Each structure stands twice: as C-alpha cells, then as structure tokens.
Amino acid sequence: MIRNILVLGAGSAGLLAALSIKRKIPAVNVRIIRSPELGVIGVGEGTTPNFPRHLFDYLGISKKRFYQLAEPTWKLGIRFLWGTRKRFDYAFSHQLDAQWSDLPRPNGFYCDDDFSSIDLPTSLMRENKVFPRQPNGAPDVQPWHAFHIENEKFVNVLETIAREAGVEIIDGKVNGSERGNHGITAVHLEDGQRLEADFFVDASGFRSELLGKALEEPFISFDKNLFCDRAVIGGWERTNEPILPYTTAEAMDAGWAWQIEHEHHVNRGYVYSSQAISDDDAAHEFLTKNPKAPQQPRIVKFTSGCRRRMWVDNVVAIGNAGGFVEPLEATALMIVCSQTQTLVDFLIHTELDPTPGMRDLYNQLTHSTWIEIRDFLALHYKANRTANTPFWRHCQQDTDVSNIADLIAFYEENGPTGFCRYRMPNAQTDFGIEGYLVMLIGNQWPHRRPYKPSLQEWNIWNQHRAHLMHTAQAGLTVKESLAYIQHPGWQWNSDLAKTT
Ligand SMILES: Cc1cc2nc3c(=O)[nH]c(=O)nc-3n(C[C@H](O)[C@H](O)[C@H](O)COP(=O)(O)OP(=O)(O)OC[C@H]3O[C@@H](n4cnc5c(N)ncnc54)[C@H](O)[C@@H]3O)c2cc1C
C-alpha cells in the first residue's frame, strides 16, 4: 500500500505530477526532491488543449489567479509554413472530419486548391483574431484553445500551488539509490541525507535518474522516424510585432523553426539534424532569419525516443525522464498531463496497491501514445514534398512511416474521408484523425478520389466560408482579449465557487 510518494524533479513534469497526485489522493504524503544546481530544462512553451483542461477542469486551479501569475497567451493551433502549399493551418478543432448538412461530402473534399478558413478557429487564425466577439464586445473564450506559456513562470506558479496543496519540496541532489524486492526503497543525497518512499516518480528530465540510470530500463530510439536532435533557441522582447494566436512551424534547411507568442516576448527556436548541418551553420541560418535574436543563441541537444516501459517496479517516469520527441506538435506537456491522469486513476482504482496487471496495462497505454506521437510527427517530415535540401530529400525518402502504412494506403485509395479513422493507431492524444487529415491534405498528399463539386455546391461552400470569415473579422485579437481578461472586474464563470 502506497503512503509515501517521492517525486524526483521539479520541472513542469515533476510539479504537475506531484500536484495532481496530492489533489486527487490527499491521504498520500507527496514530497519532491529537486536540485537547484541542475535547474530545469527551461524550454517547453507550446501546449495542446488538454493542458488548460488539466489545470482548470482536472486540478480546479482558479483561472483568474493562473492568468495573473503565469500570463499565458492563447494558441488556436499551428500555422505550418511548409510543403507545396507554402502555408496551411492546423487548429484544435474539427475542420476536416466534419461536414455541412447541406453538402454531400465532408470538408476535406473541398480543399484541393484552397485550404483555409474551413471552420471558425482556422478563420480566426487567418484573420489574426483569437476569439469571436460577444454581443457586449467581450471575447467569447472558446474551449478549443491551448496556451503559450513561459516555462519559468509556469514552474514558479506550479511550485506555489503545489506547496499550498501540501506537497513538500526539498532541495538536494540525488547521487544514488537503494534497491529492495519491490524496486527502489530510498534515494541518497549528496549532503548525506537518505529519503525513503514506497513509490517514486522519476521526473528528473533527460537524466532519467531512477528509471533510466538506477533501473536501467532500455531506451527505444526513434532515429528511424525523426532525424532532428538539436535546437538553437533565442527570443527577444516584443516591440511592434502582433501577438499571433497560433504557433508557427516553418521549414528550414535542415529542420524547422518554431515561433511561440508570449505577451511581451517572442520565442524562436530552430530544431535541426546535426547530421545535416553544423551547430554554427544552424545558428547562422537562425540568426539570419531572426536578426533580433541574441547573437549567441543557446543550443540544446536531445534524443528522440522513450523508455521501453514507463512503470517498472515502484518507479514511474513522467516527462522527459520517460521519453522525448521534438516540439513539432508541442506534445511533451500533453503527455505529462494525460499520463499523470492515467497514473492517478490507476492508483485510485487499485486503492494504492497497484497490481502487476494494472502496471502492464499502464505500460501498454503509455507506450502506444509515444508510438502514435512518433508516427504522427514522422508524417510531417515524410509529407513535405518540396524537398529542396539534402535534409528534406532524406526525410522524404527515408522517414519510416511503416507503422501508419495502412492509414496512408487507405487515404490514397479513398481520399479525405473520416473513415480513415478506422485505419489509424488507437491512442489517447489530442490529434486523432483530424491531425492526420490536416497533415495529408495540407501537404497535398496524392489520392485517387478527387472530387469535382458542382457549381451549386461551390456556392454553398463559399457562403459558409464567407460567413465564418465575417464572424472572424469581427473577433478580437490576442492583445484585445488580454486587455479584457486582465481587467480587475473580469470574472471567469468556472471560478465561481472555487477557492484555489
Ligand atoms: C528544444 C525543446 C523545446 C521544447 N518545446 C516544448 C514545447 O513547446 N511544448 C512542450 O510541451 N514541451 C516542450 N519541450 C519539452 C519540455 O522540456 C518538457 O515538456 C518540460 O519542460 C518537462 O521537463 P521535465 O520536467 O521532464 O524536465 P526538467 O525541466 O529538465 O526537470 C528535471 C528536474 O529534475 C531535477 N533533477 C534532475 N536530476 C536530479 C538529481 N540527480 N537530483 C535532484 N534533482 C534532479 C532537476 O533539478 C529538475 O528539477 C521542449 C523541449 C526541448 C528540448
């Protein structure tokens, strides 16, 4: 029976895991051990919609307080400057796996040429607006958004809320552990302390101190699917740039660059393959494109892949300690939230005495999530058919997407039908069939069912789009919406009756 949980690491993964466990299972004693000397990775600023849902719906954090302390901005999706179209938008909504009741085909069949403003979120993205306007002029804050959030501010907010919830945070550096019959029994700190627990959450980032180092759980590399292994990072204080309501992902010579929008700061980074370009050349390409970035940008190295199992004996890894993929779809915090919820469910369901069968099931579920994300990201590379550098030619030819070959073959045979969902992997991510369809249609992946709508159908289609664009044009920008929600009188309905 688990009574004492020790979380190793106080990055966003460790803090989110500790807070979630304590909130949902208050009887358990939760402590965090973290090394101020090692610090946190300090990147990780784009999210998916399950992130605000986790904070507000699952953890019950007050929106008013969170917005005040963490200062997030809203992300409606990703703008890809990528592929044969040069530009397409992927919103967290149902733009393609949807159909107007007065048209005979799903939306995807009308997007061969123009793939923009398909639904309200993509129309808002096109108009640089974030939310539609209510009759009283205020933003109608919709649930189909994620956040852009500064990592340092986020970690500080989580630390405050975790302490208030009763999580103890201890400073110290772990330099060893003790093993017993059921896993790890204690960790040793550099200052000589020994901390015991019944259950350990390894959130030590890339160091993977417990699952990787102590228990030696093998690492499965994704190097056949994802070739990038480094990032140049550099941002600048915002001057007159508009705050865009989306993340930008832009193809570069040997990878791609993100742009993440904070209220006062623009965050840029170039994810690249060290096999295809040197650090110096990547930094040069990055700085040429972003002259406002600092002249000595930071370089972060990473390896894409995950541990074979996330839960071994009495150790569960959350965050980068369990696995990592590049931030092309900002999946890391999404996985942290979903795996934390699954872990909490399993602990509650087994009355804090998890069985081997539940542990195996957890490993099966979490592994399939990692594999789905790997394959989804791999498709981004495979599908970019502009292939004008050796890196992109290599991606087009050699990216392994064999795991989703059935889905691709079905799409090629049948076109952008929602029935593709029955050929896709079955994992719990925010993407689903919509993500695959956006990537295939956005990149004009060829299929054998081109559809020629009648003139009347085009008229109906264009009327719908005109209406959406009209609503979007009347919407509010991020800056205007922030002014509303930062006003002292602004009330979030979901905060009424909450105290956090
Ligand atoms: C280039 C890049 C861009 C990214 N962009 C995104 C993004 O847009 N969206 C997203 O969701 N994610 C992104 N990520 C992932 C992001 O880094 C993680 O989601 C997130 O920060 C979680 O990190 P973590 O808590 O697992 O690890 P860390 O932040 O590294 O925290 C590890 C913790 O463990 C502690 N620790 C380690 N070893 C010891 C020890 N021996 N003793 C004591 N304490 C120890 C450290 O002190 C620290 O507190 C990105 C990552 C990279 C590399």
The ligand as a Gaussian input file, in Angstrom:
#p B3LYP/6-31G(d) Opt

LIG

0 1
 C       14.122000      22.385000     -27.644000
 C       12.952000      21.959000     -26.829000
 C       11.714000      22.571000     -26.998000
 C       10.601000      22.154000     -26.271000
 N        9.387000      22.723000     -26.514000
 C        8.296000      22.228000     -25.905000
 C        7.009000      22.747000     -26.158000
 O        6.834000      23.669000     -26.935000
 N        5.966000      22.196000     -25.507000
 C        6.109000      21.189000     -24.616000
 O        5.107000      20.710000     -24.067000
 N        7.319000      20.716000     -24.318000
 C        8.406000      21.195000     -24.941000
 N        9.625000      20.700000     -24.632000
 C        9.726000      19.684000     -23.593000
 C        9.888000      20.319000     -22.215000
 O       11.227000      20.392000     -21.977000
 C        9.213000      19.464000     -21.193000
 O        7.881000      19.320000     -21.512000
 C        9.084000      20.038000     -19.820000
 O        9.877000      21.124000     -19.582000
 C        9.243000      18.952000     -18.788000
 O       10.549000      18.793000     -18.456000
 P       10.860000      17.863000     -17.235000
 O       10.144000      18.365000     -16.035000
 O       10.627000      16.454000     -17.637000
 O       12.439000      18.028000     -17.052000
 P       13.300000      19.242000     -16.480000
 O       12.681000      20.545000     -16.691000
 O       14.667000      19.008000     -17.012000
 O       13.313000      18.989000     -14.907000
 C       14.106000      17.995000     -14.314000
 C       14.104000      18.189000     -12.810000
 O       14.822000      17.120000     -12.218000
 C       15.784000      17.630000     -11.314000
 N       16.890000      16.678000     -11.232000
 C       17.499000      16.019000     -12.243000
 N       18.469000      15.218000     -11.754000
 C       18.436000      15.380000     -10.408000
 C       19.199000      14.827000      -9.344000
 N       20.188000      13.947000      -9.547000
 N       18.912000      15.208000      -8.089000
 C       17.919000      16.105000      -7.837000
 N       17.177000      16.650000      -8.812000
 C       17.439000      16.301000     -10.075000
 C       16.163000      18.975000     -11.891000
 O       16.749000      19.805000     -10.931000
 C       14.783000      19.463000     -12.344000
 O       14.088000      19.995000     -11.235000
 C       10.750000      21.117000     -25.320000
 C       11.995000      20.550000     -25.106000
 C       13.087000      20.952000     -25.842000
 C       14.410000      20.299000     -25.606000

